[in-house]
């Protein structure tokens, strides 16, 4: 009888321990503290925003708000570090590195130290190829219809979820026709772009394709997959761009998914590269930041390292477009955080959008290969996702819904969490940028659509 009770007791203890070991809720919680630490560091020390406000906005994200009551942060303005924990546990630590943004530091391992003169990279030896889109002052539109459109996108609802629009820029025919910024932000404020960074990765891959170093058609040059016996060796770069690799890297933002948990590693791509294949490449679509992080490693390896990645971005993309208020951030291994974490001003994102509006060409020089823009905006399988951009060039219900709301059917856009958007509309010769901290499920898509619709109507009145 005693041995039976002992066995029952062991089973009672073993079941919860087994569940804990299998699901590791501690790791899921740490993905939350890591996200907040990283965001708070960047918003404070890169964007120059108020840390208390930045923290309050960060903990309202879906998923994180569940543990927000027990979350605490400590910010050291001298050392420029941020620590975030839950109930005194699961601490995440982020550090600011001058010129290179913030990096998550895990344990006692020293992060890769970039050896680049960032100011020299920012200082172009030639004038930008893209004509200036606006002067040094805020473009406050005299048109009452455009002013009303800006009013509408900045108005807050009476109850949560709040929209918290930080910046809006509307460009038509290559010039800013309207812009507005929230308190604390301005023309030169580099704001977190979140997954809009994936569209920048698209541009770097396009540049390397034009240079003949890569092409979307080749198998991904990942050493861990090179063996002919590895079922992943046939995964092509295009399938990674379109998120149809078939790898077990689905993103759910639950904290338990691999795209969330890669942020717990110094080498995020080194974690993602071990994912097994769960479907034939090219047959199944699943959104995945981890897949784009693997593309960032491919770019790093193709050009020769972290410093060469920075040089590529500045010399071949940012400087030709006149993008100055940009901060690229790297993981602790020295790989560009390509799935997330670039910061840029709203005007700089408008300049980026003009590259795609101009079919990859600016000032008579081709930056992206011919046909690259249409390739990027073409829908993948039966989704409304292209290759690093979301797209209305699709029959998917989401695309149809956006068209009904007022975003034209030829539009495609870079998109990031909390409503970061750069919408490219060739039929209207227009780029619309919205950045902020919208905590609702779709990142204030209705507000964005109303802005686009009203901006188009104002230019046709």
C-alpha positions in Angstrom: 0.0 0.0 0.0 2.8 2.4 0.9 4.6 1.7 -2.4 1.4 2.4 -4.3 1.0 5.7 -2.6 4.6 6.5 -3.3 4.1 5.7 -7.0 1.0 7.9 -7.1 2.9 10.7 -5.5 5.7 10.3 -8.0 3.3 10.5 -10.8 1.5 13.5 -9.4 4.9 15.3 -9.2 6.1 14.0 -12.6 3.2 15.2 -14.6 3.6 19.0 -13.9 7.3 18.7 -14.1 7.0 17.0 -17.5 4.7 19.7 -18.7 7.1 22.4 -17.4 10.1 20.7 -19.1 8.1 20.3 -22.4 6.6 23.8 -22.6 9.1 25.8 -20.5 6.8 28.7 -19.5 9.9 30.4 -18.0 11.3 30.8 -21.5 8.0 32.1 -22.8 8.0 34.7 -20.0 11.6 35.7 -20.8 10.6 36.4 -24.4 8.3 39.0 -23.0 11.0 40.6 -20.8 13.4 40.5 -23.7 11.0 42.2 -26.1 10.3 45.0 -23.5 13.9 45.5 -22.6 14.9 45.7 -26.3 12.1 48.1 -27.2 12.6 50.3 -24.1 16.3 50.5 -24.8 15.8 51.5 -28.4 13.0 54.0 -27.8 15.0 55.7 -25.0 18.6 55.8 -26.2 18.0 55.7 -30.0 14.7 57.5 -30.5 15.1 59.8 -27.4 11.5 59.1 -26.2 10.4 59.3 -22.6 11.2 55.9 -21.0 8.1 55.9 -18.7 5.8 56.4 -21.7 7.8 54.0 -23.8 7.5 51.3 -21.1 3.8 51.9 -20.6 3.2 51.4 -24.3 5.5 48.4 -24.5 3.6 46.4 -21.8 0.3 46.9 -23.7 1.3 44.6 -26.5 -0.8 41.5 -27.0 0.7 38.7 -24.9 2.9 40.9 -22.8 -0.1 42.6 -21.1 -0.8 39.2 -19.4 2.3 39.5 -17.3 2.5 43.3 -17.1 1.3 43.5 -13.6 4.3 41.6 -12.3 6.8 43.2 -14.7 9.3 45.8 -13.5 12.1 47.7 -15.3 15.3 49.4 -14.3 16.9 51.9 -16.7 20.4 53.2 -16.1 20.8 56.5 -18.0 24.6 56.6 -17.4 25.5 53.1 -18.5 22.6 53.2 -21.0 21.3 49.8 -20.0 17.8 48.4 -19.4 16.8 45.4 -17.2 13.3 44.0 -17.2 12.0 41.2 -15.0 8.8 39.5 -13.9 8.3 39.1 -10.1 12.1 39.6 -9.8 12.8 36.7 -12.1 13.4 36.0 -15.8 15.5 39.1 -16.2 16.4 40.4 -19.7 19.2 42.9 -20.2 19.7 45.3 -23.1 22.6 47.6 -23.7 23.0 50.6 -26.0 26.1 50.8 -28.1 26.7 54.3 -29.6 26.1 54.3 -33.3 24.8 50.7 -33.3 21.7 50.8 -31.2 20.7 48.3 -28.6 21.6 44.6 -28.2 20.2 42.0 -25.9 22.9 40.5 -23.7 22.5 37.0 -22.5 24.6 35.9 -19.4 28.2 37.0 -19.2 29.0 36.5 -22.9 30.3 39.8 -24.5 28.4 40.8 -27.6 30.1 41.2 -30.9 31.7 44.6 -31.1 31.2 46.2 -34.5 34.3 47.9 -35.8 32.8 50.5 -38.2 32.9 54.3 -38.4 29.2 54.8 -38.5 29.5 58.6 -39.0 31.7 58.0 -42.0 29.2 55.5 -43.5 26.4 58.1 -43.0 28.4 60.8 -44.7 28.0 60.1 -48.4 30.7 61.4 -50.7 28.1 62.2 -53.3 24.7 63.8 -53.3 21.7 61.4 -52.9 20.3 60.1 -56.2 16.8 60.6 -54.9 15.7 64.3 -55.1 14.9 65.8 -51.6 11.3 65.0 -50.7 10.9 68.1 -48.4 12.7 71.0 -46.8 13.9 71.2 -43.2 10.6 72.3 -41.9 7.4 70.4 -41.1 5.1 70.2 -44.1 1.8 71.4 -42.7 -0.7 71.1 -45.5 -2.8 74.2 -46.3 -5.5 71.9 -47.9 -8.2 71.5 -45.3 -9.0 68.0 -46.6 -5.5 66.8 -46.0 -5.4 68.5 -42.6 -8.6 66.7 -41.7 -7.0 63.4 -42.8 -4.2 64.0 -40.4 -6.6 65.0 -37.6 -8.5 61.7 -38.1 -5.4 59.5 -37.9 -4.2 61.1 -34.7 -7.5 61.2 -32.8 -7.7 58.8 -29.9 -10.7 56.7 -28.9 -12.3 57.2 -25.5 -11.4 53.8 -24.3 -8.5 51.3 -25.1 -7.0 50.0 -27.3 -5.4 53.4 -28.1 -3.9 54.2 -31.5 -0.9 56.2 -30.3 0.1 57.5 -33.8 3.6 58.8 -33.6 4.3 60.0 -37.2 2.6 60.3 -40.5 4.1 61.3 -43.9 2.2 61.5 -47.1 4.2 61.7 -50.4 2.8 62.4 -53.8 4.8 62.8 -57.0 8.0 62.6 -55.0 7.2 65.4 -52.5 5.8 65.4 -49.0 2.4 67.0 -49.1 1.4 66.4 -45.5 3.1 65.2 -42.3 2.5 65.3 -38.6 4.2 64.0 -35.4 3.2 63.3 -31.9 4.8 65.0 -28.9 8.4 63.8 -28.5 8.8 62.8 -32.1 9.8 64.8 -35.1 11.2 64.9 -38.6 14.5 63.3 -37.6 13.3 60.9 -34.9 14.3 57.3 -35.7 11.3 55.2 -34.6 11.1 51.5 -34.1 10.1 49.8 -37.4 9.6 46.3 -36.1 8.9 44.0 -39.0 9.1 46.7 -41.6 12.7 45.7 -41.3 11.9 42.6 -43.4 11.2 44.9 -46.4 14.7 46.4 -46.0 16.1 42.9 -46.1 14.2 42.5 -49.4 16.1 45.5 -50.7 19.5 44.2 -49.6 18.8 40.9 -51.3 17.7 42.8 -54.4 21.0 44.7 -54.4 23.0 41.5 -54.0 21.0 40.0 -56.8 21.8 43.0 -59.0 25.5 42.6 -58.1 25.4 38.9 -59.0 26.3 37.7 -55.5 22.9 36.0 -54.8 19.7 35.2 -56.6 16.3 34.1 -55.2 16.4 31.0 -57.4 19.4 29.3 -55.8 19.2 27.0 -52.8 19.8 28.9 -49.6 23.6 28.9 -49.0 23.4 27.6 -45.4 26.2 25.3 -44.4 24.1 23.3 -42.0 21.8 22.3 -44.8 24.4 21.6 -47.4 24.4 17.8 -47.3 22.4 16.1 -50.0 20.8 13.9 -47.4 19.4 16.9 -45.5 15.9 17.5 -46.7 16.4 21.2 -46.2 19.2 21.6 -48.8 16.7 22.3 -51.6 15.1 25.3 -49.8 15.5 28.3 -52.0 16.1 31.9 -51.1 12.8 32.9 -52.7 11.0 30.4 -50.5 12.6 32.0 -47.5 11.6 35.5 -48.7 8.0 34.2 -49.2 8.0 32.2 -46.0 7.2 28.9 -47.7 10.2 27.0 -46.4 8.2 24.3 -44.7 10.4 24.7 -41.6 9.0 24.4 -38.1 9.4 28.2 -37.6 5.8 29.3 -37.5 5.3 32.6 -35.6 2.4 32.9 -33.1 3.7 35.6 -30.7 2.8 33.3 -27.8 6.3 33.2 -26.4 6.4 29.5 -27.0 7.0 29.7 -30.7 10.5 29.6 -32.2 10.3 33.1 -33.8 9.8 34.5 -30.3 12.3 32.3 -28.5 15.1 33.1 -30.9 15.5 36.4 -29.1 16.8 34.4 -26.1 19.9 33.5 -28.1 23.1 35.5 -28.8 23.0 34.0 -32.3 19.4 34.1 -33.4 19.9 32.6 -36.8 22.1 29.9 -35.2 19.0 28.9 -33.3 16.6 29.1 -36.2 18.9 27.1 -38.5 18.2 23.9 -36.5 14.5 23.9 -37.3 13.3 20.6 -38.9 11.3 20.4 -42.1 7.6 19.8 -41.5 6.3 20.4 -45.1 7.7 20.3 -48.6 9.3 23.7 -49.5 7.1 26.0 -51.5 3.8 24.3 -50.6 2.9 25.8 -47.2 3.0 29.4 -46.0 3.5 30.5 -42.4 4.6 33.9 -41.2 8.0 33.6 -39.6 10.5 36.2 -38.3 13.0 33.5 -37.8 13.1 32.7 -41.5 14.0 36.4 -42.3 16.7 36.2 -39.6 18.2 33.4 -41.6 18.2 35.6 -44.7 20.1 38.3 -42.6 22.8 35.7 -42.0 22.9 34.8 -45.7 23.5 38.5 -46.4 26.2 38.7 -43.8 28.0 35.7 -45.2 27.6 36.8 -48.8 29.3 40.2 -48.1 31.9 39.0 -45.6 30.7 40.0 -42.2 28.9 42.5 -40.0 30.9 45.5 -41.0 30.5 44.7 -44.6 26.7 44.4 -44.0 26.7 47.9 -42.7 28.7 49.2 -45.6 26.3 47.5 -48.1 23.3 49.1 -46.5 24.7 52.6 -46.3 26.6 52.8 -49.6 24.1 50.9 -51.8 20.7 51.8 -50.2 20.5 54.5 -47.5 22.9 57.1 -48.9 21.5 56.9 -52.5 18.0 57.5 -51.1 19.1 60.2 -48.7 18.1 58.2 -45.7 20.0 59.7 -42.7 18.0 58.9 -39.6 18.5 55.2 -39.6 19.8 52.8 -37.0 20.5 49.2 -37.8 20.8 46.9 -34.8 22.6 43.6 -34.6 22.2 40.5 -32.4 25.1 39.6 -30.0 26.7 37.4 -32.6 27.1 40.2 -35.1 24.2 39.4 -37.4 21.9 42.1 -38.5 18.5 41.9 -36.8 16.8 41.6 -40.2 13.4 40.3 -38.9 12.9 43.3 -36.6 14.6 46.2 -34.9 15.7 48.7 -37.5 14.8 52.2 -36.5 14.2 55.0 -39.0 12.3 58.3 -39.3 9.0 58.4 -41.1 10.5 60.5 -43.9 13.3 57.9 -44.4 10.6 55.2 -44.7 8.9 57.5 -47.3 12.2 57.7 -49.2 12.5 53.9 -49.0 8.9 53.6 -50.4 9.8 55.9 -53.3 12.5 53.4 -54.4 9.8 50.8 -54.9 7.4 53.3 -56.4 10.1 54.0 -59.0 10.5 50.3 -59.9 13.8 50.1 -58.1 15.4 53.0 -59.9 16.3 56.5 -58.5 18.1 59.3 -60.3 18.6 57.2 -63.4 20.5 54.5 -61.5 19.1 51.1 -60.9 19.3 50.0 -57.3 17.1 46.9 -57.5 17.0 44.5 -60.5 14.5 45.1 -63.2 11.3 43.2 -62.3 12.3 43.0 -58.6 9.4 45.3 -57.4 6.7 43.3 -59.1 8.3 40.1 -57.9 8.2 41.4 -54.3 4.6 42.6 -54.5 3.3 39.4 -56.2 1.1 37.3 -53.8 2.5 34.0 -52.4 0.3 30.9 -52.9 -3.2 31.9 -51.7 -2.1 34.6 -49.2 -1.8 38.3 -49.2 1.9 38.2 -48.5 4.5 38.8 -51.2 8.3 38.6 -50.7 9.0 40.8 -47.7 5.9 42.9 -48.3 2.2 42.5 -47.7 0.2 43.1 -50.8 -3.3 44.0 -52.2 -2.4 42.2 -55.4 -4.2 39.2 -54.2 -7.6 37.6 -54.0 -7.2 36.8 -50.3 -10.0 38.1 -48.0 -7.5 40.4 -46.2 -6.5 42.1 -49.4 -10.1 42.5 -50.6 -11.0 43.9 -47.2 -8.2 46.6 -47.4 -9.4 47.5 -50.9 -12.9 47.9 -49.7 -11.6 50.2 -46.9 -9.9 52.4 -49.5 -6.4 51.1 -50.1 -6.1 50.6 -53.9 -5.7 47.1 -55.3 -2.2 47.8 -56.7 -0.9 48.8 -53.3 1.7 46.8 -51.3 3.3 47.7 -48.0 6.0 47.2 -45.5 4.4 46.3 -42.2 5.4 46.0 -38.5 3.9 45.3 -35.2 1.8 48.1 -33.6 0.9 49.6 -36.9 4.2 50.5 -38.6 3.4 50.8 -42.3 4.9 52.1 -45.5 2.2 51.9 -48.2 3.3 52.1 -51.8 0.6 53.0 -54.3 1.8 53.2 -57.9 -1.5 54.1 -59.4 -1.6 57.3 -57.2 2.2 58.1 -57.4 1.9 58.0 -53.6 3.6 56.7 -50.5 2.0 56.8 -47.1 3.9 56.2 -43.9 2.3 55.7 -40.5 4.2 54.8 -37.4 3.1 54.4 -33.8 2.0 52.1 -31.0 -1.5 50.9 -31.8 -2.2 48.0 -29.4 -5.3 46.7 -31.2 -5.1 43.3 -33.0 -4.5 44.7 -36.6 -2.3 47.7 -35.8 -5.0 50.3 -36.6 -5.5 49.1 -40.2 -8.8 50.9 -40.4 -7.2 54.1 -39.4 -4.5 53.6 -42.0 -7.0 52.8 -44.7 -9.0 55.9 -43.8 -5.8 58.0 -44.0 -5.0 56.6 -47.5 -8.5 57.0 -48.8 -8.8 60.6 -47.6 -5.3 61.5 -48.8 -6.2 60.2 -52.3 -9.5 62.0 -52.3 -7.8 65.3 -51.2 -5.3 65.1 -54.1 -8.1 64.5 -56.6 -10.4 67.3 -55.4 
